[in-house]
Amino acid sequence: MNSSASISLSQLYNFKKLSELQHMTRAAKELYITQPTLSLSIKALEHELGVPLFYREGRQIRPTKHGREFYDKISSVLDELDAGIAAVRSHGAPSGGSLSIGTIPTIQHDFLPALLQQFWEEYGYDVRMGFTVEFSLPLTNALKAQEYDLIFASKADNEPGISYLPMLTKRLVLVVHEQHRFAKRDSVRLSELSDLPFASYRPGTPLGNEMRRLFDAHGIEPSIVYDDEFTLTSVIV
């Protein structure tokens, strides 16, 4: 029993091209295959379908009744397939398509503008970009749900399905009031914070988990925890 599973896409494309050109040599040339290869492909397709698809009329190759019917059925399908492949490929091409990007707030004012300027200088402005600003964990979850093409965020723990590429590093700084005894210092040891109330990132976030490991190693613990730098600096007294 013949099965459509035995018919390949290349056979269908070969058939479509020969039906349109009705010339074996020209069809083979446009398909970038040899004439014997095209002939064998058509014979195999006819064998699978169980009907003749072409007949010779002088030097021309004419489609039979079955060939014309088959062409009417598959031509639009192959055209839609080509259009679908082209549309998907355009999203991955630097010269077209679109990108959905998630980013944390802290890189919006320096790193991201410089990166975008470099991208536009190299590839132009054809790529449509949409940006969403959010914290790292929501961005990571949304990326896993395929809501974004890429994100700029802190690296989360235990995410084997996500590939991370380091883009930049940030210094760990201590922010104090201008009248604080540390205000004139260039550096402070973490152990010096043991007798002071201080704020840091909330554990459970990528940066918070990293800070927790660092603080645990020095036997200190923040009195207040927040998700972002903007809120952290607002509690300085």
JOFENLIN-V84185 format. One record per residue. N is the residue number from 1. RES is the residue in one small letter. OMEGA is omega in whole degrees, -180 to 180 (* if undefined). Layout:
n = (N N)
res = (RES RES)
omega = (OMEGA OMEGA)
//
This chain:
n = (1 2 3 4 5 6 7 8 9 10 11 12 13 14 15 16 17 18 19 20 21 22 23 24 25 26 27 28 29 30 31 32 33 34 35 36 37 38 39 40 41 42 43 44 45 46 47 48 49 50 51 52 53 54 55 56 57 58 59 60 61 62 63 64 65 66 67 68 69 70 71 72 73 74 75 76 77 78 79 80 81 82 83 84 85 86 87 88 89 90 91 92 93 94 95 96 97 98 99 100 101 102 103 104 105 106 107 108 109 110 111 112 113 114 115 116 117 118 119 120 121 122 123 124 125 126 127 128 129 130 131 132 133 134 135 136 137 138 139 140 141 142 143 144 145 146 147 148 149 150 151 152 153 154 155 156 157 158 159 160 161 162 163 164 165 166 167 168 169 170 171 172 173 174 175 176 177 178 179 180 181 182 183 184 185 186 187 188 189 190 191 192 193 194 195 196 197 198 199 200 201 202 203 204 205 206 207 208 209 210 211 212 213 214 215 216 217 218 219 220 221 222 223 224 225 226 227 228 229 230 231 232 233 234 235 236 237)
res = (m n s s a s i s l s q l y n f k k l s e l q h m t r a a k e l y i t q p t l s l s i k a l e h e l g v p l f y r e g r q i r p t k h g r e f y d k i s s v l d e l d a g i a a v r s h g a p s g g s l s i g t i p t i q h d f l p a l l q q f w e e y g y d v r m g f t v e f s l p l t n a l k a q e y d l i f a s k a d n e p g i s y l p m l t k r l v l v v h e q h r f a k r d s v r l s e l s d l p f a s y r p g t p l g n e m r r l f d a h g i e p s i v y d d e f t l t s v i v)
omega = (179 -179 179 179 -180 180 -177 176 -180 176 -180 178 177 178 -178 -179 -180 178 -177 -178 -179 178 -172 -176 -179 179 179 180 -179 178 -178 174 179 179 177 179 178 -179 179 179 -180 179 179 178 178 179 -180 -179 178 179 175 -178 -178 170 -178 174 -173 177 -178 174 -176 175 175 176 179 179 179 179 -180 179 179 -178 -171 -174 -178 179 179 177 178 177 178 180 179 178 180 -179 180 179 -178 -180 180 -178 179 -177 180 178 -176 178 173 -170 173 -177 173 -174 -168 178 -175 -171 -179 -173 -174 178 179 179 180 179 178 179 -178 178 -178 -172 -178 -172 -176 -178 177 -177 173 -175 172 180 -177 176 -171 -177 176 177 -179 179 179 177 178 177 178 175 178 172 178 178 169 -174 173 -178 180 177 171 175 -176 -179 -178 176 -180 176 -180 -178 -180 176 177 177 173 -177 175 -179 -180 175 -176 178 -178 -177 178 -171 -178 -177 174 -179 180 175 -179 180 180 179 -173 -179 -177 170 179 -178 178 -179 180 173 -175 172 -180 179 179 178 179 178 178 178 180 -179 179 -180 -179 175 178 -178 179 177 -177 179 178 -177 -170 -178 -177 179 179 -177 -179 -178 179 180 *)
//
